[in-house]
Amino acid sequence: MHKKNTQRIKKATRTRAKLRELGVPSLSVHKTGQHLYAQIFSGDGKTTLAAVSTQQKGLLADGASRTNIEAAKAVGKAIAEKAKEAGVESVGFDRSGFIYHGKIKALAEAAREAGLKF
């Protein structure tokens, strides 16, 4: 495994341990070269309460990029709506060790604007 990815995973592990210690639901974000994923886990980390990704049909317009900031904003808004449906209003943010910049920042801000608190 590459050093950069190993460091990212270490950061993610620390964050997840702290979120489980606090016992709050967590908004976990993961990105690849082609897609962006967001999930909300219960306080114990065992149950997925809501999930959204750029792979879902109807989230983005046909032919729209699935890897840009606009796609991240769409995922953020959708995950906030699903969280409200699941009865979750406040979460801890697990960015999976990714830097809070670009797509991760856009997703977080869109989720906040849609009413999710973290």
Chimera marker file (.cmm) of the C-alpha trace (Angstrom):
<marker_set name="trace">
<marker id="1" x="0.000" y="0.000" z="0.000" r="1" g="1" b="0" radius="0.5"/>
<marker id="2" x="1.230" y="3.507" z="-0.719" r="1" g="1" b="0" radius="0.5"/>
<marker id="3" x="2.392" y="5.703" z="2.140" r="1" g="1" b="0" radius="0.5"/>
<marker id="4" x="-0.166" y="8.413" z="1.325" r="1" g="1" b="0" radius="0.5"/>
<marker id="5" x="-3.070" y="5.957" z="1.504" r="1" g="1" b="0" radius="0.5"/>
<marker id="6" x="-1.707" y="4.378" z="4.684" r="1" g="1" b="0" radius="0.5"/>
<marker id="7" x="-1.627" y="7.791" z="6.368" r="1" g="1" b="0" radius="0.5"/>
<marker id="8" x="-5.189" y="8.518" z="5.200" r="1" g="1" b="0" radius="0.5"/>
<marker id="9" x="-6.409" y="5.232" z="6.676" r="1" g="1" b="0" radius="0.5"/>
<marker id="10" x="-4.691" y="5.990" z="10.016" r="1" g="1" b="0" radius="0.5"/>
<marker id="11" x="-6.463" y="9.366" z="10.187" r="1" g="1" b="0" radius="0.5"/>
<marker id="12" x="-9.781" y="7.711" z="9.347" r="1" g="1" b="0" radius="0.5"/>
<marker id="13" x="-9.300" y="5.081" z="12.058" r="1" g="1" b="0" radius="0.5"/>
<marker id="14" x="-8.679" y="7.743" z="14.726" r="1" g="1" b="0" radius="0.5"/>
<marker id="15" x="-11.731" y="9.715" z="13.647" r="1" g="1" b="0" radius="0.5"/>
<marker id="16" x="-13.991" y="6.665" z="13.629" r="1" g="1" b="0" radius="0.5"/>
<marker id="17" x="-12.781" y="5.591" z="17.068" r="1" g="1" b="0" radius="0.5"/>
<marker id="18" x="-13.585" y="9.038" z="18.481" r="1" g="1" b="0" radius="0.5"/>
<marker id="19" x="-17.042" y="9.056" z="16.863" r="1" g="1" b="0" radius="0.5"/>
<marker id="20" x="-17.850" y="5.637" z="18.358" r="1" g="1" b="0" radius="0.5"/>
<marker id="21" x="-16.602" y="6.837" z="21.745" r="1" g="1" b="0" radius="0.5"/>
<marker id="22" x="-18.971" y="9.817" z="21.546" r="1" g="1" b="0" radius="0.5"/>
<marker id="23" x="-21.805" y="7.548" z="20.422" r="1" g="1" b="0" radius="0.5"/>
<marker id="24" x="-23.184" y="9.948" z="17.817" r="1" g="1" b="0" radius="0.5"/>
<marker id="25" x="-24.402" y="8.975" z="14.339" r="1" g="1" b="0" radius="0.5"/>
<marker id="26" x="-21.695" y="9.623" z="11.757" r="1" g="1" b="0" radius="0.5"/>
<marker id="27" x="-21.716" y="10.869" z="8.178" r="1" g="1" b="0" radius="0.5"/>
<marker id="28" x="-18.990" y="8.909" z="6.428" r="1" g="1" b="0" radius="0.5"/>
<marker id="29" x="-17.714" y="10.044" z="3.025" r="1" g="1" b="0" radius="0.5"/>
<marker id="30" x="-15.574" y="8.088" z="0.581" r="1" g="1" b="0" radius="0.5"/>
<marker id="31" x="-14.338" y="9.098" z="-2.846" r="1" g="1" b="0" radius="0.5"/>
<marker id="32" x="-12.759" y="7.238" z="-5.713" r="1" g="1" b="0" radius="0.5"/>
<marker id="33" x="-11.628" y="8.428" z="-9.117" r="1" g="1" b="0" radius="0.5"/>
<marker id="34" x="-15.068" y="7.747" z="-10.560" r="1" g="1" b="0" radius="0.5"/>
<marker id="35" x="-17.620" y="8.075" z="-7.755" r="1" g="1" b="0" radius="0.5"/>
<marker id="36" x="-18.463" y="9.701" z="-4.444" r="1" g="1" b="0" radius="0.5"/>
<marker id="37" x="-20.233" y="7.871" z="-1.598" r="1" g="1" b="0" radius="0.5"/>
<marker id="38" x="-21.882" y="9.092" z="1.619" r="1" g="1" b="0" radius="0.5"/>
<marker id="39" x="-23.381" y="6.970" z="4.396" r="1" g="1" b="0" radius="0.5"/>
<marker id="40" x="-24.857" y="7.715" z="7.788" r="1" g="1" b="0" radius="0.5"/>
<marker id="41" x="-24.101" y="5.122" z="10.453" r="1" g="1" b="0" radius="0.5"/>
<marker id="42" x="-25.747" y="4.682" z="13.845" r="1" g="1" b="0" radius="0.5"/>
<marker id="43" x="-23.892" y="5.728" z="16.989" r="1" g="1" b="0" radius="0.5"/>
<marker id="44" x="-22.399" y="2.271" z="17.485" r="1" g="1" b="0" radius="0.5"/>
<marker id="45" x="-21.255" y="2.091" z="13.850" r="1" g="1" b="0" radius="0.5"/>
<marker id="46" x="-23.080" y="-1.176" z="13.160" r="1" g="1" b="0" radius="0.5"/>
<marker id="47" x="-26.174" y="-0.006" z="11.270" r="1" g="1" b="0" radius="0.5"/>
<marker id="48" x="-26.386" y="2.051" z="8.089" r="1" g="1" b="0" radius="0.5"/>
<marker id="49" x="-29.248" y="4.521" z="8.433" r="1" g="1" b="0" radius="0.5"/>
<marker id="50" x="-28.949" y="6.224" z="5.019" r="1" g="1" b="0" radius="0.5"/>
<marker id="51" x="-26.717" y="5.960" z="1.960" r="1" g="1" b="0" radius="0.5"/>
<marker id="52" x="-26.262" y="7.949" z="-1.250" r="1" g="1" b="0" radius="0.5"/>
<marker id="53" x="-23.736" y="7.704" z="-4.065" r="1" g="1" b="0" radius="0.5"/>
<marker id="54" x="-23.154" y="9.088" z="-7.520" r="1" g="1" b="0" radius="0.5"/>
<marker id="55" x="-23.959" y="5.622" z="-8.865" r="1" g="1" b="0" radius="0.5"/>
<marker id="56" x="-27.659" y="6.039" z="-8.047" r="1" g="1" b="0" radius="0.5"/>
<marker id="57" x="-29.971" y="6.678" z="-10.938" r="1" g="1" b="0" radius="0.5"/>
<marker id="58" x="-31.813" y="9.993" z="-10.912" r="1" g="1" b="0" radius="0.5"/>
<marker id="59" x="-29.356" y="11.776" z="-8.630" r="1" g="1" b="0" radius="0.5"/>
<marker id="60" x="-27.480" y="13.463" z="-11.475" r="1" g="1" b="0" radius="0.5"/>
<marker id="61" x="-28.570" y="14.457" z="-14.961" r="1" g="1" b="0" radius="0.5"/>
<marker id="62" x="-27.690" y="12.060" z="-17.776" r="1" g="1" b="0" radius="0.5"/>
<marker id="63" x="-24.201" y="12.772" z="-19.060" r="1" g="1" b="0" radius="0.5"/>
<marker id="64" x="-23.273" y="14.886" z="-16.015" r="1" g="1" b="0" radius="0.5"/>
<marker id="65" x="-19.882" y="14.312" z="-14.456" r="1" g="1" b="0" radius="0.5"/>
<marker id="66" x="-19.981" y="12.072" z="-11.409" r="1" g="1" b="0" radius="0.5"/>
<marker id="67" x="-16.681" y="13.306" z="-10.009" r="1" g="1" b="0" radius="0.5"/>
<marker id="68" x="-16.941" y="17.100" z="-9.864" r="1" g="1" b="0" radius="0.5"/>
<marker id="69" x="-17.992" y="19.531" z="-7.161" r="1" g="1" b="0" radius="0.5"/>
<marker id="70" x="-21.545" y="19.790" z="-8.524" r="1" g="1" b="0" radius="0.5"/>
<marker id="71" x="-21.945" y="16.024" z="-8.081" r="1" g="1" b="0" radius="0.5"/>
<marker id="72" x="-20.618" y="16.348" z="-4.513" r="1" g="1" b="0" radius="0.5"/>
<marker id="73" x="-23.206" y="19.037" z="-3.763" r="1" g="1" b="0" radius="0.5"/>
<marker id="74" x="-25.982" y="16.780" z="-5.101" r="1" g="1" b="0" radius="0.5"/>
<marker id="75" x="-24.803" y="13.903" z="-2.885" r="1" g="1" b="0" radius="0.5"/>
<marker id="76" x="-24.628" y="16.217" z="0.161" r="1" g="1" b="0" radius="0.5"/>
<marker id="77" x="-28.157" y="17.486" z="-0.358" r="1" g="1" b="0" radius="0.5"/>
<marker id="78" x="-29.519" y="13.960" z="-0.955" r="1" g="1" b="0" radius="0.5"/>
<marker id="79" x="-27.843" y="12.475" z="2.140" r="1" g="1" b="0" radius="0.5"/>
<marker id="80" x="-29.257" y="15.281" z="4.316" r="1" g="1" b="0" radius="0.5"/>
<marker id="81" x="-32.763" y="14.567" z="3.012" r="1" g="1" b="0" radius="0.5"/>
<marker id="82" x="-32.386" y="10.826" z="3.639" r="1" g="1" b="0" radius="0.5"/>
<marker id="83" x="-31.042" y="11.527" z="7.132" r="1" g="1" b="0" radius="0.5"/>
<marker id="84" x="-34.135" y="13.568" z="7.973" r="1" g="1" b="0" radius="0.5"/>
<marker id="85" x="-36.333" y="10.710" z="6.732" r="1" g="1" b="0" radius="0.5"/>
<marker id="86" x="-34.405" y="8.347" z="9.025" r="1" g="1" b="0" radius="0.5"/>
<marker id="87" x="-34.904" y="10.729" z="11.969" r="1" g="1" b="0" radius="0.5"/>
<marker id="88" x="-31.286" y="11.905" z="12.179" r="1" g="1" b="0" radius="0.5"/>
<marker id="89" x="-30.705" y="15.645" z="12.563" r="1" g="1" b="0" radius="0.5"/>
<marker id="90" x="-27.174" y="15.833" z="13.962" r="1" g="1" b="0" radius="0.5"/>
<marker id="91" x="-24.108" y="13.771" z="12.990" r="1" g="1" b="0" radius="0.5"/>
<marker id="92" x="-20.361" y="13.620" z="13.393" r="1" g="1" b="0" radius="0.5"/>
<marker id="93" x="-18.421" y="14.107" z="10.150" r="1" g="1" b="0" radius="0.5"/>
<marker id="94" x="-16.118" y="11.252" z="9.120" r="1" g="1" b="0" radius="0.5"/>
<marker id="95" x="-14.216" y="12.386" z="6.055" r="1" g="1" b="0" radius="0.5"/>
<marker id="96" x="-12.316" y="9.067" z="5.887" r="1" g="1" b="0" radius="0.5"/>
<marker id="97" x="-8.950" y="10.790" z="6.219" r="1" g="1" b="0" radius="0.5"/>
<marker id="98" x="-9.477" y="12.912" z="3.098" r="1" g="1" b="0" radius="0.5"/>
<marker id="99" x="-8.522" y="16.584" z="3.314" r="1" g="1" b="0" radius="0.5"/>
<marker id="100" x="-11.452" y="18.954" z="3.963" r="1" g="1" b="0" radius="0.5"/>
<marker id="101" x="-11.147" y="20.578" z="0.556" r="1" g="1" b="0" radius="0.5"/>
<marker id="102" x="-12.827" y="20.487" z="-2.837" r="1" g="1" b="0" radius="0.5"/>
<marker id="103" x="-15.412" y="17.713" z="-3.176" r="1" g="1" b="0" radius="0.5"/>
<marker id="104" x="-15.423" y="16.771" z="0.513" r="1" g="1" b="0" radius="0.5"/>
<marker id="105" x="-15.965" y="20.410" z="1.516" r="1" g="1" b="0" radius="0.5"/>
<marker id="106" x="-18.700" y="20.869" z="-1.124" r="1" g="1" b="0" radius="0.5"/>
<marker id="107" x="-20.545" y="17.763" z="0.105" r="1" g="1" b="0" radius="0.5"/>
<marker id="108" x="-20.349" y="18.899" z="3.740" r="1" g="1" b="0" radius="0.5"/>
<marker id="109" x="-21.553" y="22.423" z="2.995" r="1" g="1" b="0" radius="0.5"/>
<marker id="110" x="-24.448" y="21.154" z="0.857" r="1" g="1" b="0" radius="0.5"/>
<marker id="111" x="-25.505" y="18.789" z="3.666" r="1" g="1" b="0" radius="0.5"/>
<marker id="112" x="-25.408" y="21.670" z="6.161" r="1" g="1" b="0" radius="0.5"/>
<marker id="113" x="-27.456" y="23.899" z="3.861" r="1" g="1" b="0" radius="0.5"/>
<marker id="114" x="-30.034" y="21.108" z="3.545" r="1" g="1" b="0" radius="0.5"/>
<marker id="115" x="-30.455" y="21.072" z="7.341" r="1" g="1" b="0" radius="0.5"/>
<marker id="116" x="-28.012" y="18.431" z="8.638" r="1" g="1" b="0" radius="0.5"/>
<marker id="117" x="-26.069" y="19.588" z="11.710" r="1" g="1" b="0" radius="0.5"/>
<marker id="118" x="-22.449" y="18.647" z="12.386" r="1" g="1" b="0" radius="0.5"/>
<link id1="1" id2="2" r="1" g="1" b="0" radius="0.2"/>
<link id1="2" id2="3" r="1" g="1" b="0" radius="0.2"/>
<link id1="3" id2="4" r="1" g="1" b="0" radius="0.2"/>
<link id1="4" id2="5" r="1" g="1" b="0" radius="0.2"/>
<link id1="5" id2="6" r="1" g="1" b="0" radius="0.2"/>
<link id1="6" id2="7" r="1" g="1" b="0" radius="0.2"/>
<link id1="7" id2="8" r="1" g="1" b="0" radius="0.2"/>
<link id1="8" id2="9" r="1" g="1" b="0" radius="0.2"/>
<link id1="9" id2="10" r="1" g="1" b="0" radius="0.2"/>
<link id1="10" id2="11" r="1" g="1" b="0" radius="0.2"/>
<link id1="11" id2="12" r="1" g="1" b="0" radius="0.2"/>
<link id1="12" id2="13" r="1" g="1" b="0" radius="0.2"/>
<link id1="13" id2="14" r="1" g="1" b="0" radius="0.2"/>
<link id1="14" id2="15" r="1" g="1" b="0" radius="0.2"/>
<link id1="15" id2="16" r="1" g="1" b="0" radius="0.2"/>
<link id1="16" id2="17" r="1" g="1" b="0" radius="0.2"/>
<link id1="17" id2="18" r="1" g="1" b="0" radius="0.2"/>
<link id1="18" id2="19" r="1" g="1" b="0" radius="0.2"/>
<link id1="19" id2="20" r="1" g="1" b="0" radius="0.2"/>
<link id1="20" id2="21" r="1" g="1" b="0" radius="0.2"/>
<link id1="21" id2="22" r="1" g="1" b="0" radius="0.2"/>
<link id1="22" id2="23" r="1" g="1" b="0" radius="0.2"/>
<link id1="23" id2="24" r="1" g="1" b="0" radius="0.2"/>
<link id1="24" id2="25" r="1" g="1" b="0" radius="0.2"/>
<link id1="25" id2="26" r="1" g="1" b="0" radius="0.2"/>
<link id1="26" id2="27" r="1" g="1" b="0" radius="0.2"/>
<link id1="27" id2="28" r="1" g="1" b="0" radius="0.2"/>
<link id1="28" id2="29" r="1" g="1" b="0" radius="0.2"/>
<link id1="29" id2="30" r="1" g="1" b="0" radius="0.2"/>
<link id1="30" id2="31" r="1" g="1" b="0" radius="0.2"/>
<link id1="31" id2="32" r="1" g="1" b="0" radius="0.2"/>
<link id1="32" id2="33" r="1" g="1" b="0" radius="0.2"/>
<link id1="33" id2="34" r="1" g="1" b="0" radius="0.2"/>
<link id1="34" id2="35" r="1" g="1" b="0" radius="0.2"/>
<link id1="35" id2="36" r="1" g="1" b="0" radius="0.2"/>
<link id1="36" id2="37" r="1" g="1" b="0" radius="0.2"/>
<link id1="37" id2="38" r="1" g="1" b="0" radius="0.2"/>
<link id1="38" id2="39" r="1" g="1" b="0" radius="0.2"/>
<link id1="39" id2="40" r="1" g="1" b="0" radius="0.2"/>
<link id1="40" id2="41" r="1" g="1" b="0" radius="0.2"/>
<link id1="41" id2="42" r="1" g="1" b="0" radius="0.2"/>
<link id1="42" id2="43" r="1" g="1" b="0" radius="0.2"/>
<link id1="43" id2="44" r="1" g="1" b="0" radius="0.2"/>
<link id1="44" id2="45" r="1" g="1" b="0" radius="0.2"/>
<link id1="45" id2="46" r="1" g="1" b="0" radius="0.2"/>
<link id1="46" id2="47" r="1" g="1" b="0" radius="0.2"/>
<link id1="47" id2="48" r="1" g="1" b="0" radius="0.2"/>
<link id1="48" id2="49" r="1" g="1" b="0" radius="0.2"/>
<link id1="49" id2="50" r="1" g="1" b="0" radius="0.2"/>
<link id1="50" id2="51" r="1" g="1" b="0" radius="0.2"/>
<link id1="51" id2="52" r="1" g="1" b="0" radius="0.2"/>
<link id1="52" id2="53" r="1" g="1" b="0" radius="0.2"/>
<link id1="53" id2="54" r="1" g="1" b="0" radius="0.2"/>
<link id1="54" id2="55" r="1" g="1" b="0" radius="0.2"/>
<link id1="55" id2="56" r="1" g="1" b="0" radius="0.2"/>
<link id1="56" id2="57" r="1" g="1" b="0" radius="0.2"/>
<link id1="57" id2="58" r="1" g="1" b="0" radius="0.2"/>
<link id1="58" id2="59" r="1" g="1" b="0" radius="0.2"/>
<link id1="59" id2="60" r="1" g="1" b="0" radius="0.2"/>
<link id1="60" id2="61" r="1" g="1" b="0" radius="0.2"/>
<link id1="61" id2="62" r="1" g="1" b="0" radius="0.2"/>
<link id1="62" id2="63" r="1" g="1" b="0" radius="0.2"/>
<link id1="63" id2="64" r="1" g="1" b="0" radius="0.2"/>
<link id1="64" id2="65" r="1" g="1" b="0" radius="0.2"/>
<link id1="65" id2="66" r="1" g="1" b="0" radius="0.2"/>
<link id1="66" id2="67" r="1" g="1" b="0" radius="0.2"/>
<link id1="67" id2="68" r="1" g="1" b="0" radius="0.2"/>
<link id1="68" id2="69" r="1" g="1" b="0" radius="0.2"/>
<link id1="69" id2="70" r="1" g="1" b="0" radius="0.2"/>
<link id1="70" id2="71" r="1" g="1" b="0" radius="0.2"/>
<link id1="71" id2="72" r="1" g="1" b="0" radius="0.2"/>
<link id1="72" id2="73" r="1" g="1" b="0" radius="0.2"/>
<link id1="73" id2="74" r="1" g="1" b="0" radius="0.2"/>
<link id1="74" id2="75" r="1" g="1" b="0" radius="0.2"/>
<link id1="75" id2="76" r="1" g="1" b="0" radius="0.2"/>
<link id1="76" id2="77" r="1" g="1" b="0" radius="0.2"/>
<link id1="77" id2="78" r="1" g="1" b="0" radius="0.2"/>
<link id1="78" id2="79" r="1" g="1" b="0" radius="0.2"/>
<link id1="79" id2="80" r="1" g="1" b="0" radius="0.2"/>
<link id1="80" id2="81" r="1" g="1" b="0" radius="0.2"/>
<link id1="81" id2="82" r="1" g="1" b="0" radius="0.2"/>
<link id1="82" id2="83" r="1" g="1" b="0" radius="0.2"/>
<link id1="83" id2="84" r="1" g="1" b="0" radius="0.2"/>
<link id1="84" id2="85" r="1" g="1" b="0" radius="0.2"/>
<link id1="85" id2="86" r="1" g="1" b="0" radius="0.2"/>
<link id1="86" id2="87" r="1" g="1" b="0" radius="0.2"/>
<link id1="87" id2="88" r="1" g="1" b="0" radius="0.2"/>
<link id1="88" id2="89" r="1" g="1" b="0" radius="0.2"/>
<link id1="89" id2="90" r="1" g="1" b="0" radius="0.2"/>
<link id1="90" id2="91" r="1" g="1" b="0" radius="0.2"/>
<link id1="91" id2="92" r="1" g="1" b="0" radius="0.2"/>
<link id1="92" id2="93" r="1" g="1" b="0" radius="0.2"/>
<link id1="93" id2="94" r="1" g="1" b="0" radius="0.2"/>
<link id1="94" id2="95" r="1" g="1" b="0" radius="0.2"/>
<link id1="95" id2="96" r="1" g="1" b="0" radius="0.2"/>
<link id1="96" id2="97" r="1" g="1" b="0" radius="0.2"/>
<link id1="97" id2="98" r="1" g="1" b="0" radius="0.2"/>
<link id1="98" id2="99" r="1" g="1" b="0" radius="0.2"/>
<link id1="99" id2="100" r="1" g="1" b="0" radius="0.2"/>
<link id1="100" id2="101" r="1" g="1" b="0" radius="0.2"/>
<link id1="101" id2="102" r="1" g="1" b="0" radius="0.2"/>
<link id1="102" id2="103" r="1" g="1" b="0" radius="0.2"/>
<link id1="103" id2="104" r="1" g="1" b="0" radius="0.2"/>
<link id1="104" id2="105" r="1" g="1" b="0" radius="0.2"/>
<link id1="105" id2="106" r="1" g="1" b="0" radius="0.2"/>
<link id1="106" id2="107" r="1" g="1" b="0" radius="0.2"/>
<link id1="107" id2="108" r="1" g="1" b="0" radius="0.2"/>
<link id1="108" id2="109" r="1" g="1" b="0" radius="0.2"/>
<link id1="109" id2="110" r="1" g="1" b="0" radius="0.2"/>
<link id1="110" id2="111" r="1" g="1" b="0" radius="0.2"/>
<link id1="111" id2="112" r="1" g="1" b="0" radius="0.2"/>
<link id1="112" id2="113" r="1" g="1" b="0" radius="0.2"/>
<link id1="113" id2="114" r="1" g="1" b="0" radius="0.2"/>
<link id1="114" id2="115" r="1" g="1" b="0" radius="0.2"/>
<link id1="115" id2="116" r="1" g="1" b="0" radius="0.2"/>
<link id1="116" id2="117" r="1" g="1" b="0" radius="0.2"/>
<link id1="117" id2="118" r="1" g="1" b="0" radius="0.2"/>
</marker_set>
